[in-house]
Amino acid sequence: MPDSPQVCFAELVAFVTGVLGVNPTVPVPAAGTAAWCALDDADPAKAQAVLLAGLHWGLHLDLLQLARAEASREIACAAPWARWATEKHRGRGTAYIPREKVS
């Protein structure tokens, strides 16, 4: 499989819930908070909080990808890019500024 930075939130949820057996709806202290730090290292809630933080980050990246894709489509439709590229390739495009002789 080619290396891709694309993140699929649904795959993350499937892995965390199906393979690891973590229920993301069970409330646990947020990773890194004082309540999380107070948990014993062997407490499963501590590891679950870290997994949920990873899920949250995956959701953030997935939504960011969607927003970037939408912005890209809007930019592509916003202007006649192909015509401008053709004009640029041909030279000056439609602009013409006559030279003036300096005496």
C-alpha positions as CSV (number, residue, x, y, z in Angstrom):
1,M,0.0,0.0,0.0
2,P,1.4,3.4,-0.9
3,D,2.3,5.7,2.0
4,S,-0.5,8.3,2.3
5,P,-1.1,11.0,5.0
6,Q,-4.9,10.5,4.6
7,V,-6.6,9.6,7.9
8,C,-9.9,7.7,8.0
9,F,-11.7,8.2,11.3
10,A,-14.1,5.3,10.7
11,E,-11.1,2.9,10.5
12,L,-9.7,4.3,13.8
13,V,-13.0,3.8,15.6
14,A,-13.3,0.3,14.2
15,F,-9.8,-0.6,15.4
16,V,-10.3,0.9,18.9
17,T,-13.7,-0.6,19.4
18,G,-13.4,-3.9,17.6
19,V,-9.8,-4.9,18.0
20,L,-8.9,-3.3,21.3
21,G,-12.4,-3.6,22.8
22,V,-12.5,0.0,24.0
23,N,-15.9,1.6,24.3
24,P,-15.4,5.3,23.4
25,T,-18.7,6.3,25.0
26,V,-17.6,5.4,28.5
27,P,-16.6,8.6,30.3
28,V,-12.9,8.7,31.4
29,P,-10.8,11.7,32.5
30,A,-9.2,13.5,29.5
31,A,-5.6,12.4,28.9
32,G,-3.1,14.7,30.5
33,T,-5.5,16.3,32.9
34,A,-5.0,16.3,36.7
35,A,-7.7,13.6,37.1
36,W,-6.0,11.4,34.5
37,C,-2.6,11.9,36.1
38,A,-4.1,10.8,39.5
39,L,-5.2,7.5,38.0
40,D,-3.0,4.4,38.7
41,D,-0.8,3.5,35.7
42,A,-2.5,0.0,35.7
43,D,-6.0,1.5,35.6
44,P,-7.5,0.7,32.2
45,A,-9.2,4.1,32.2
46,K,-5.8,5.7,31.8
47,A,-5.0,3.8,28.7
48,Q,-8.5,4.3,27.4
49,A,-8.1,8.0,27.8
50,V,-5.0,8.0,25.7
51,L,-6.8,5.9,23.0
52,L,-9.7,8.4,23.0
53,A,-7.3,11.3,22.6
54,G,-5.9,9.5,19.6
55,L,-9.4,9.1,18.3
56,H,-10.1,12.8,18.8
57,W,-6.9,13.7,16.9
58,G,-7.9,11.3,14.1
59,L,-11.4,13.0,13.9
60,H,-9.7,16.4,13.8
61,L,-7.4,15.3,10.9
62,D,-10.3,13.6,9.0
63,L,-12.4,16.8,9.3
64,L,-9.4,18.9,8.2
65,Q,-9.0,16.8,5.1
66,L,-12.6,17.2,4.2
67,A,-12.4,21.0,4.7
68,R,-9.2,21.2,2.5
69,A,-10.8,19.1,-0.2
70,E,-13.9,21.3,-0.2
71,A,-11.7,24.5,-0.3
72,S,-9.8,23.0,-3.2
73,R,-13.0,22.3,-5.2
74,E,-14.2,25.9,-4.5
75,I,-10.8,27.3,-5.7
76,A,-10.9,25.2,-8.8
77,C,-14.3,26.5,-9.7
78,A,-13.7,30.1,-8.8
79,A,-11.7,31.1,-11.8
80,P,-10.9,30.1,-15.4
81,W,-7.6,28.6,-14.5
82,A,-7.1,26.6,-17.7
83,R,-7.6,29.7,-19.8
84,W,-5.3,31.8,-17.7
85,A,-2.6,29.0,-17.9
86,T,-2.9,28.9,-21.7
87,E,-2.6,32.7,-21.9
88,K,0.4,32.7,-19.6
89,H,2.0,29.9,-21.6
90,R,1.5,31.9,-24.9
91,G,3.2,34.9,-23.5
92,R,1.7,38.0,-22.1
93,G,-1.9,36.9,-22.4
94,T,-4.3,39.6,-23.5
95,A,-2.3,42.5,-21.9
96,Y,-0.4,44.8,-24.2
97,I,1.5,47.9,-23.1
98,P,3.0,49.8,-26.0
99,R,6.7,50.8,-25.6
100,E,7.5,54.4,-25.4
101,K,10.7,55.8,-26.8
102,V,12.7,57.9,-24.5
103,S,14.4,60.7,-26.4
